Amino acid sequence: MDNDFQEVHRPIAERIVQLLLSLIPEGWWSIKLDIIRDDQTAGENGLSLSISSDEGYKEIVMPTNEMYQAVAEHLELFVSLGKPWRKLGYRVFFDEEIENWRFTIDYDY
């Protein structure tokens, strides 16, 4: 993907990460956001979001309206490129080596 894409994509991805970090419960060292795009079963925008821990914590964390908006922007960008994803996964985790948060994004087309 080219630099123009990165200029548009990076701020959206970073906003999603910041929103996740604003929701992370105390004591968690990582948080996951799983998104499924399914016009048949999802909400009004066709997106189903779930937030969870991959460390086994059971606290319920609900996505905010702002999170839905940011994810919808992410999808719109990929639709405009002709590459709409079906599933999207964000994982944000604390990296002790650099003493800062990092993230990964997984796409399923």
Sine and cosine of phi, psi and omega as CSV:
sin_phi,cos_phi,sin_psi,cos_psi,sin_omega,cos_omega
0.00,0.00,0.50,-0.87,-0.14,-0.99
-1.00,0.03,0.04,-1.00,-0.05,-1.00
-0.90,0.43,-0.58,0.81,0.03,-1.00
-0.87,0.49,-0.67,0.74,0.05,-1.00
-0.87,0.50,-0.74,0.67,-0.03,-1.00
-0.88,0.48,-0.60,0.80,0.01,-1.00
-0.89,0.45,-0.55,0.84,0.01,-1.00
-1.00,0.05,-0.66,0.75,-0.08,-1.00
-0.94,0.35,-0.71,0.70,-0.11,-0.99
-0.82,0.58,-0.75,0.66,-0.01,-1.00
-0.90,0.44,-0.55,0.84,0.03,-1.00
-0.92,0.38,-0.74,0.68,0.00,-1.00
-0.88,0.48,-0.69,0.73,-0.01,-1.00
-0.92,0.39,-0.56,0.83,0.05,-1.00
-0.92,0.40,-0.65,0.76,0.05,-1.00
-0.88,0.47,-0.69,0.73,0.02,-1.00
-0.88,0.47,-0.71,0.70,0.00,-1.00
-0.89,0.45,-0.61,0.79,0.05,-1.00
-0.90,0.43,-0.66,0.75,0.05,-1.00
-0.88,0.47,-0.70,0.71,0.00,-1.00
-0.90,0.43,-0.50,0.87,0.03,-1.00
-0.95,0.30,-0.32,0.95,-0.02,-1.00
-0.98,-0.19,-0.20,0.98,-0.14,-0.99
-0.91,0.42,0.80,-0.61,0.03,-1.00
-0.92,0.39,0.48,-0.88,0.03,-1.00
-0.86,0.52,0.69,-0.72,0.02,-1.00
0.99,-0.10,-0.27,0.96,0.05,-1.00
-0.98,0.18,0.62,-0.78,0.07,-1.00
-0.95,-0.31,-0.04,1.00,0.08,-1.00
-0.38,-0.92,0.34,-0.94,0.01,-1.00
-0.52,-0.86,0.59,-0.81,-0.02,-1.00
-0.87,-0.50,0.61,-0.79,0.14,-0.99
-0.85,-0.53,0.88,-0.48,0.06,-1.00
-0.94,-0.35,0.76,-0.65,-0.06,-1.00
-0.83,-0.57,0.74,-0.67,0.08,-1.00
-0.85,-0.53,0.76,-0.65,0.07,-1.00
-0.98,-0.18,0.91,-0.41,-0.02,-1.00
-0.47,-0.88,0.97,-0.24,-0.07,-1.00
-0.89,0.45,-0.38,0.92,-0.05,-1.00
-0.98,0.21,-0.67,0.74,-0.16,-0.99
-0.92,-0.38,-0.22,0.98,-0.08,-1.00
-1.00,0.03,-0.04,-1.00,-0.01,-1.00
-0.93,0.38,-0.23,-0.97,-0.13,-0.99
-0.86,0.50,-0.48,0.88,0.00,-1.00
-0.99,-0.11,0.11,0.99,0.03,-1.00
0.97,0.23,0.21,0.98,-0.05,-1.00
-0.90,-0.44,0.73,-0.68,0.09,-1.00
-0.91,-0.42,0.86,-0.51,-0.03,-1.00
-0.92,-0.40,0.68,-0.73,0.14,-0.99
-0.67,-0.74,0.66,-0.75,-0.02,-1.00
-0.90,-0.43,0.72,-0.69,-0.04,-1.00
-0.48,-0.87,0.05,-1.00,0.07,-1.00
-0.96,-0.28,0.65,-0.76,0.15,-0.99
-0.99,-0.12,0.19,0.98,0.04,-1.00
-0.97,-0.24,0.05,1.00,0.06,-1.00
1.00,-0.07,0.04,1.00,0.04,-1.00
-0.94,0.34,0.54,-0.84,-0.11,-0.99
-0.95,-0.32,0.00,1.00,0.02,-1.00
-0.83,0.55,0.60,-0.80,0.03,-1.00
-1.00,-0.02,0.81,-0.58,0.03,-1.00
-0.86,-0.51,0.85,-0.52,-0.06,-1.00
-0.99,-0.16,0.69,-0.72,0.08,-1.00
-0.93,0.36,0.56,-0.83,0.01,-1.00
-1.00,-0.01,0.22,-0.98,0.09,-1.00
-0.86,0.50,-0.61,0.79,0.03,-1.00
-0.89,0.46,-0.58,0.81,0.04,-1.00
-0.90,0.43,-0.72,0.70,0.04,-1.00
-0.85,0.52,-0.66,0.75,0.00,-1.00
-0.90,0.44,-0.69,0.72,-0.01,-1.00
-0.91,0.42,-0.66,0.75,0.02,-1.00
-0.92,0.40,-0.63,0.78,0.05,-1.00
-0.89,0.46,-0.64,0.77,0.07,-1.00
-0.89,0.46,-0.66,0.75,0.02,-1.00
-0.86,0.51,-0.74,0.67,0.00,-1.00
-0.90,0.45,-0.69,0.72,0.00,-1.00
-0.84,0.54,-0.64,0.77,0.03,-1.00
-0.88,0.48,-0.71,0.70,-0.03,-1.00
-0.95,0.32,-0.56,0.83,0.08,-1.00
-0.89,0.46,-0.66,0.75,-0.01,-1.00
-0.90,0.44,-0.40,0.92,0.04,-1.00
-1.00,-0.02,-0.05,1.00,-0.04,-1.00
0.97,0.22,0.35,0.94,-0.01,-1.00
-0.77,-0.63,0.84,0.55,0.00,-1.00
-0.93,0.37,0.73,-0.68,0.02,-1.00
-1.00,0.05,0.40,-0.91,0.08,-1.00
-1.00,-0.08,-0.63,0.78,0.01,-1.00
-0.72,-0.69,0.54,-0.84,0.00,-1.00
-0.65,-0.76,0.68,-0.73,0.01,-1.00
-0.74,-0.68,0.82,-0.58,0.12,-0.99
-0.96,-0.28,0.69,-0.72,0.15,-0.99
-0.78,-0.63,0.85,-0.53,0.02,-1.00
-0.91,-0.41,0.76,-0.65,-0.08,-1.00
-0.56,-0.83,0.45,-0.89,0.04,-1.00
-1.00,0.07,0.83,-0.56,0.00,-1.00
-0.99,-0.17,0.95,-0.33,-0.07,-1.00
-0.91,0.42,-0.48,0.87,0.00,-1.00
-0.89,0.46,-0.65,0.76,0.00,-1.00
-0.98,-0.21,-0.04,1.00,-0.01,-1.00
0.78,0.62,0.75,0.66,0.02,-1.00
-0.39,-0.92,0.22,-0.98,0.02,-1.00
-0.99,0.13,0.60,-0.80,0.07,-1.00
-0.76,-0.65,0.23,-0.97,0.06,-1.00
-0.53,-0.84,0.39,-0.92,0.11,-0.99
-0.79,-0.61,0.43,-0.90,0.06,-1.00
-0.78,-0.63,0.78,-0.62,0.05,-1.00
-0.91,-0.42,0.72,-0.69,-0.02,-1.00
-0.92,-0.40,0.59,-0.81,0.14,-0.99
-0.75,-0.66,0.90,-0.43,-0.08,-1.00
-1.00,-0.09,0.00,0.00,0.00,0.00
